[in-house]
Amino acid sequence: MISIVLVSVFIILMIAAGFWGMKKTKTLNDFFIGSRSIGPWISAFSYGTAYFSAVIFIGFAGKLGWTYGLNVLWIAVGNAVIGAFLAWIVLGKRTRRMTQNLDVVTMPEFLQERYGGKYFKIIAASVIFLFLLPYAASVFKGLGYLFEVNFHISFDIALLIMVVITGIYLILGGYFAVTITDFIQGFIMLAGALIMVFLLMGKAGGFSESISRISAEYFEHVSSQGSPDYIMLGALVFMTSFGVWGMPQMVQKFYAIKDEKVIKIAAYATLGLALIISLCAYFTGALSHVFFDAPILNAAGKPDFDAMIPDLLIRCLPEGIMAVILLLILSASMSTLSALVLVSASSIAIDLYKGHVNPKVSKSNSVFMMRFLSGLFILISYFIAKYEISIIITLMSLSWGVIAGGFLAPYVYGLFWKRTTLAGAKAGMFTGMSLAIVLFYAFGAAKAPLASSIAMIVPFAVVPLVSVFTKKPNGRIIVKAFGNAEKKHAKSKSRNEK
């Protein structure tokens, strides 16, 4: 009963945010990046909530907490310091300046305008559509199962409810609605994560006792059978921390900030949010050693790590607290989902249709198309989640490695190195994507983080190597991307000093 009441209030708030956002949304830039007017705290919460979905609380926490014990907390630290704080400090200012100077609002637009490649945008947009849409579907699927277990309703109906809720607030309000809902969801995630971990620690005997028991039980359960794969742990830290630097739905947050002054505040706010959420999630995973003698097994007799944290929470937490945890996981998933759908829709509406098919499309029609495609993509995600197709499941598994491997090096070099050429950027993109796919099959799904990490690292050598031996970039593009931005910044700084 408590769960139903809290979720009902949550849904009403989300729909209200959609109507609020609709009043503020007049142009395509309003819908996709909030007219570059988002303040530091809302930007920080939007970044943090898009970063962490239900996967970290359910799948990652259960499997990695059991496999690595307290060492799993290195992933949390990496995510917070590298994936959140340093991403803002290193990329935020340059991204904000350069995207405004080039007048771009999407990753594919940035790559095309920065490198002067006529069809670069089409290639990048196609990759985003192909790999991020299945990723969104996987989030829908997880939410559907969550509601099925907690409210005892069928998976299909639960899935449909989630589609309708997300569709209403996203289609109506666009990025304005997404940011305000992310802000609300961020507080829910903070409260839920802290309540969850403190109650579980209390059940385990307190903080010090929890640490001691995890260490002792971990040795008995795992370490005594042989050392865990710490190379894989390093790959997990690298993939989940640096990978977000090249993910379009994360980079979009830098485009939308009000001005450069908010970056430092947003960086520290995001660091705090990410530290609390990730440490609580992974520490809960490590606590599984206190409450379980062995992993839960599925019908086939194999470990079912996805079931461990839900089972732990249901056994150890009272109904009222479980309702809060349900909202925590719901918030984490819906914020990630809305970011994924928004970026996927933009790949067609902005990058392909407005960019190539009909560049003169009116403001009202472009906003309508963005809304229509957001709704369409939510609907497609629903059918992908409902009907498990083998090729789609494979794309879900590949999505992070292919996107991060393909975009990370061209994006970072594009921001900081003027000598980067179109050929170098393309070579880096295709190298990263190809390696992610080839190594995924060569290493196997169990070692996907290692494959993704290699796919992200190698392009950083390929891009400069090819750039040095190919034609220098167009000088006018470099002046537009770097020169004007730096001059404007210098003038602005000079005026401020006066």
N, C-alpha and C positions, 0 to 999 in steps of 0.2 A: 504493500500500500504506500509506504513512504517513497519507494522508488518511483512509483507511478506519479505521485504528486510532484516530486523534484524534477523528473524528466518533463512533465507537462509544463511546469514553470520555465524550464530551460527552453523548450520548444517555442513558447510564447515570446520569450526574449529574442530568440533568433529571428522569428518572423517580424517582430517589431523593428529589429535592426535592418531587415530587408526593406521595409517601407521607409525608414529614415534615410537609408542610403539612396533609395530611388529619387527622393526629393532633391538630393545633391548631385545626382548623375545626369548630366546633359550631353556630354561629349564622350568620344571613345577613350580619350585620356582620363576622363573622370572614371569611367567604368573599369579601366585596366590598371591605372597607377594612381588613382585618386588625385589627379592633376598636380602631382608632386607637392602635396601639401600636408603630408602626414608627419606628426610630431614625434619626438624621441621615444616616449614611453609606449605609445601605441605601436610604433615601428618595431621596438624591441620585443613586445609581446607577440606581434604578428610573426616576426622571424622565429622566435622560440617555439611558438605553438605549431608553426608549419614544419619545424625541424623534427619534433617528436610526435609520433603517432602511436596508436595502440600497439604497434609492433614492439616498441621498446618495453612496454609494460607486460606484454603477454609472451610473445615468441622469444625476443632477445634476452629479456631478464631471466626467463626460465631456463633456457638452454645454456646461455653463457654464464649465468650465475652458478649453475651446477658444474659446468666444465672447468671454470677457472677460479671459483671461490672468491675470495676478497680481491684477487688480481683483476677481476672484472671491473673494478672501480677505475682502473687506468683508462678504460673506454669512456667512462663518464667525464673524467678530467680532460681527456683529449677533445671530446665533443664540446665541452664548455669553453676551454681555453682556445683551441684551434678553430673548431667549427663555428663557434659563436663570437667570442671576443676578437680574436685576430682577424676573422673574416670582416668584421666591421672596420677595424683599424687599418688593415692593409688594403681592402677593396672598396670600402664604402665611399670615401672622398673622391677617389679617381673615377669610380663608376658613376657617381652622381654628376660630376663635371662633364665627363666625356659623353655620356648618353644625352645630356641636355644640349651639349655643343653639336652633336651629330643629329639631334632631333629624332632620337629613336626610343622606343619603349619596350622592345622585346629583345631577347638574346639573338634570334636570327637576324633582326634588323641591325643590331649592333655589329655582328660579324660581317654582314654585307657592306654596310657603310664604312666600317673601319678599314676593311681590306679592299673595297672597290670591286667585289666579285658579283657579277650580275645574277648568277644562279645560286650563290652561296646561301641566300636566305631560304630558297626552296628546299635545298638539301637539309639544312638545319631544322626547318619547320616540320619536314616529313619525319625526321628522326624523333623529334619531340612528340609528335602525334602518335607514332608507332609504339614508342616505349613508355610514355608517361600515362597514356590512357589505360593500359592494362594494370599499371601500378595503382591508379585510382580505383580500378575495379577490385583489386586485392584488399584495399581499405574498406570498401563497401562490404565485401564478403566477411571480413572480420567483425564489422559492426553488426551484420545480420545475425551471426552466430551468438554474439554477445547478448543481443536482445532476445533471441530464442531461448537461451538458457535462463535469463533472469526474469522474463515475463511469461515464459511458457506459451509463446505464440510461434506459429510456423516460421521457418526461415524466410520463405517467400514474402510473407506479410511484413516481417521485420525489415527485410530489404527494401520493400516498397515504401515503408514509412520513412526510412532514411533518405531515400531518393526524393521524396516529396519535400521533406524538411530542408535538405541541402538545396534543392532546386528553387524553392521559394525565396530564401534569403539571398542566394547567389545571383539568380536571374534578375530579381528586382533591384538589388542595391549594388551589385558589382563590388569593386575593391573597397569602397567606403563601408559597405555592409560587412565585408570580410574582415576588415581591420577592427571594427568595433566589436564584432563577435569574437575575434581572436583575443581582444583585450579582456572580455568577460571570461572566455574559456581559459585564458592564462591564469586568472585568479582561482578559478575552479581547480585547474591542474596543480597549482601551488598548494592550495589547501588540502586537496585530496592526497597528494603525494606525501606531504608532511604527516597528516593524520595516519595514513597507511603505515608508514615506516615506524612511527613512534609506538603505535599500538602493537605492531609485530615485535618490535624490540622489547616491549614490556612483557609480552608473552614468552620471549626467549630469556628473560631475566635482566633486562637493562642493556645499556650500550656496551659496557666492558665485558659483561658475561656473553653478550651476543657475538662479539669479536672472538672471544676465546673458544666458544662453542663452534663457530663456523670453521675456525682454523683446525680444531681437533677433528671435527666430523668430516671436513673436506679431505684431510689426510687419509682417514679411514675409507671414505667412499671412492676417492679418485686418485690421489697422489700415491697411495700405497700400491696401485696397479701400474704405475709408470708415470713419468712426467707428462703433463699436458703439452700441447703444441704451442709454444710461446711465439713461434714465427707467425702462426695463425692469429694469435692475440694481437701482435704488432700490426698485422694486415687489417684486422678489424678496427683498431684505433685509427690507422691511416685512412682507410676507406670511409669510415663514418664521420671522420673529422675534416679531412681535406676534400672529400668528395662533394660536400655541400657547396664548396667554392665554385663549382662548375654546374650546379643544378639550376635550371632557369627559374623554377618557382621560388628559390631562395634569393637569387641575384635580383629578382624583381623588387624585392624589399628595398634595395639601395636606390633604385630608380625613383621610388615614390616619396622619399624623405623630403621634408620641407626645405632644408638648406644644410650646408656642411656643418653648421654649429651644433646640430642635433646628434652628430655621429658619435662623439665621445660619450655623451649621456646614454645613447642607445646601446653602445658597446658594453658599458658597465652594467646596464640594466639587463641586457641579454645574457651577459656572463652570470649574473646572479640567478636569473630564471633557469638557465640551462644547468647550472651546477646543482640547484635544488632538485629539479625534476630528474636529471640523469642519475645523480647519486642515490636518490630515493628508489628509483626503479631498479638499478643494478644491485643495490644493497639488499633489496627485497629478494632479488634472484639468488644472491649468495645465502640468504637466510633459509632457502629451501633445504640446505644441508642440516639445519637444526630441526626442521619439521618432517623431513622425509628420510627414510633409510635407503631408498633407491628411487630412480625415476619412475613416474607413472607409465604403465605400458598400455599400448593401444590394442585393438582387437587382434592385430597380427603379431602381438608379442614384442613389439619394438618400442623404444622410449618415446613417449608423447610429451615433449617438453612444453608444447603450447598449452597443455592442460594443467601444468604444475602450479602456476601462479593463480589462475582462477580457483583451482581446488584449495589452495592454501588460504586464499582470502575468504572463501565461503566457509571454511572450517574454523577460521580464527577470528573473524570480525562479525560484530552484531549487524542486524538487518539495516539499521539506520546508517551505520558507517558504510556498509556495502552499497547503499544508495548513492553516497557521495563518491565512492570509488567508481561506480558505474558512470557517473557524470564525468569524472576525471578521464576515463578511457574514451567516453563518447566525445568529450571536448578535444582530446588529443587527436582523434581520428577525423572529426569533422573539419578542424582547422587545416590539417594536412590535405584532406580531400578537396576542400574549396580552392586551395592554392594550386593543386594539380589540375583541376578542371579548368580554372581560369587560364592557366598557361597553355593547356591543350587547345582550348577554344581560340586563344589568340594566334596560335600557329596557323589556323585556317583563316580566321576573320581578318587579322591584321597582316600577317606575313604573306599569305598566299592570295587571298581575295583582294584586299585593299592594296597590297604591294605589287601585284602583277595583273590580276584580272580587271579590276576597276579602280584605278588610283583616285578617281574623282568622285567616289561615292560620297553622298551627303552625310552630314553629322548624324541625322536621325536614323538613316538607313544603316550606318556603320554600327551604331549602338544597338539597333534592333538585331543586326546580324550577330553581334557578340552575345547578346542575350539568347538568341535562338540557338546558337551553337553551344553555349554553356548548357542549356537545357538538353540539347541533343546528345552531348557527350555524357551528361549524367545518365541519360536513358541508355546509351550504349554501354556504359559502365555497369549498369544494372543487369543487362542481358549477359554481359561477359561474366559477371559474378554468379548469375543464376545458372548458366549453362557452362560447366567447366570444359573448355576446349583445350586440348593438349598443347597446341601451338601458342595459345594465349598464356597458359601457365608458364611456358618456357620464356615468353617475353617478359612476364612479371619478374622472373628470376634474373633475367639479364638486364633489366631496366636501369638499375643504379650504375652498374659497371659501364654500360654502353654510353649513357648520357654523360657521366662524369669523365670517362675516358675520352670521349669525343670532344667535349666542350672546354674542359678545364684549361689545358695548355693554350689553345688559341685565344681564349678569353683573357687569361692573365698576361700573356705576352702582348696582346692587343692593348691592354691598359698601360703597360710600362715600357715596352721596347719599340721604338720608332722604326727600327730596321726590319721588323717582322713583315714578311711578304705574304701575298695571297696564296702562293704556292706552298709556303711553309705552314700557313694556318690550315690549309686543306690537307696537307700531308699529315699534320699532327692529328687532325680530326679523324681521318680514315684509319690511321695507325691505331689510335686509341680504341675506336669502335671495333676494328677487326680483331685486335688482341683480346678485348673483352669477350668476344664471341668464341674465338678459337680456344683461348685458355679455359673458358668455362667448360667446354666439352672435353678438353685435354685433362684438366685437373679433376673434373667432376663437380657437381653442385655443392658438395660439402666444403670444397675449397674455393668457392666463388669469391670470398673477400680477398684472397691472395691474387686471383686472376684479375679482379677489379683494380687492386692496388698497382699491379704491374702495368695494366692498361692506362692508368692515370700517370704513372711516372715516365714511361718511355717517350711519350709525345713531347715532354719537356726537353729531350735531347734532339728529337726529330725536327721540331719547329725551327730552332736556330740553325741547325745543320743545313736544312733545305733553303732557309732564308738567305744564308750567306752566299749560296751558289746560284741564286735566282735573281731576276730583275728587281731592282730597288722599288719600293712602293712609291705611288704617286705623291709628289711633294705637296700638292694642294690638299690631299686627304690628311696628310700628317699635320699640316698647319691647322686645318679645321679641327682635327681631333685633339691635338696637343697644344699648338701655339696659341690659338684664340682662348682656349680654356685657361691656360696659364697666365695670359695677359689680363684677362678679366679678373682672375683670382688676385693677381698682384695689385691691380687698380683698386679692387674692393678692399684689400688689406691696407693699402695706403690710405684710403678714405677713412677706414675705421681708426687707424692710428692718429689721424688728424683730429 
